[in-house]
């Protein structure tokens, strides 16, 4: 299933957050679906499959598996091990860290993309941090290319997000239908600024599905 144009809601919870475990994440996805979201992004096969069931398979799901390895900073679907699990899951799109950093066991990004396309009908999404990485992802056959990791790598640390200027450049040099924006959208007003670039697909996570993070953001106003 191709990704619809519109808002994609990232439904995830970290182990140190109250919403981790149980049925919280699938219910976040159901709420997003009922509100009119056009897609879901989720972490772990367990959550992906439960989300698929609760929304009746009516929205495309971007699947990831976060895994840490001692020999690499890459943690979003980093190796073939995670790729194989996602191929067997109910996700429609597999997202991978597409930065130019060394992967665990020195696995190659191009090999992972090739494996997915040879062993499934799932589409592939690149989580990038730089324009160079976005161009490389396009060259090796990614179906979608996102700004997910902007400001989250050593190379881009400190860059303010949402980086609308990078998005504009991506829309100039890449097929517009491939481009997805993610990162730093924290209000409807910020969302509007991003949409004004003409991008057709945006992912929002924490501003919608992370109540711990949302509450802290409001409480900061007491300090000002």
HUWOCOR-V503128 format. One record per backbone hydrogen bond with DSSP energy under -0.5 kcal/mol. CO is the residue of the C=O (numbers start at 0). NH is the residue of the N-H. If there is no record, write none. Layout:
BEGIN
co=CO nh=NH
co=CO nh=NH
END
This chain:
BEGIN
co=5 nh=201
co=6 nh=37
co=6 nh=38
co=7 nh=9
co=7 nh=203
co=8 nh=10
co=8 nh=40
co=9 nh=11
co=10 nh=42
co=13 nh=16
co=16 nh=19
co=20 nh=23
co=22 nh=26
co=23 nh=27
co=24 nh=28
co=25 nh=29
co=26 nh=30
co=27 nh=31
co=28 nh=32
co=29 nh=33
co=30 nh=34
co=31 nh=35
co=31 nh=36
co=32 nh=35
co=37 nh=3
co=37 nh=59
co=38 nh=8
co=39 nh=61
co=40 nh=10
co=41 nh=63
co=43 nh=47
co=44 nh=48
co=45 nh=49
co=46 nh=50
co=47 nh=51
co=48 nh=52
co=49 nh=53
co=50 nh=54
co=51 nh=56
co=52 nh=55
co=54 nh=57
co=59 nh=39
co=60 nh=62
co=60 nh=91
co=60 nh=92
co=61 nh=41
co=62 nh=94
co=63 nh=43
co=64 nh=66
co=64 nh=76
co=68 nh=71
co=71 nh=68
co=74 nh=66
co=74 nh=76
co=75 nh=96
co=78 nh=82
co=79 nh=83
co=80 nh=84
co=81 nh=85
co=82 nh=86
co=83 nh=87
co=85 nh=88
co=91 nh=122
co=92 nh=62
co=92 nh=94
co=93 nh=124
co=95 nh=126
co=101 nh=73
co=102 nh=105
co=103 nh=106
co=106 nh=102
co=107 nh=111
co=108 nh=112
co=109 nh=113
co=110 nh=114
co=111 nh=115
co=112 nh=116
co=113 nh=117
co=114 nh=118
co=115 nh=119
co=122 nh=93
co=123 nh=142
co=123 nh=143
co=124 nh=95
co=124 nh=126
co=125 nh=127
co=125 nh=145
co=126 nh=97
co=127 nh=148
co=127 nh=149
co=129 nh=133
co=130 nh=134
co=131 nh=135
co=132 nh=136
co=133 nh=137
co=134 nh=138
co=135 nh=139
co=136 nh=141
co=137 nh=140
co=143 nh=125
co=144 nh=179
co=145 nh=127
co=146 nh=149
co=148 nh=151
co=152 nh=155
co=152 nh=156
co=153 nh=156
co=155 nh=158
co=161 nh=163
co=162 nh=166
co=163 nh=167
co=164 nh=168
co=165 nh=169
co=166 nh=170
co=167 nh=171
co=168 nh=172
co=169 nh=173
co=174 nh=177
co=174 nh=178
co=175 nh=178
co=177 nh=144
co=179 nh=146
co=180 nh=202
co=183 nh=185
co=186 nh=190
co=187 nh=191
co=188 nh=192
co=189 nh=193
co=190 nh=194
co=191 nh=195
co=193 nh=196
co=193 nh=198
co=194 nh=197
co=199 nh=5
co=200 nh=180
co=201 nh=7
co=202 nh=182
co=203 nh=9
co=204 nh=207
co=204 nh=208
co=205 nh=209
co=209 nh=213
co=210 nh=214
co=211 nh=215
co=212 nh=216
co=213 nh=217
co=214 nh=218
co=215 nh=219
co=217 nh=220
co=218 nh=221
co=219 nh=222
co=219 nh=223
co=220 nh=223
END
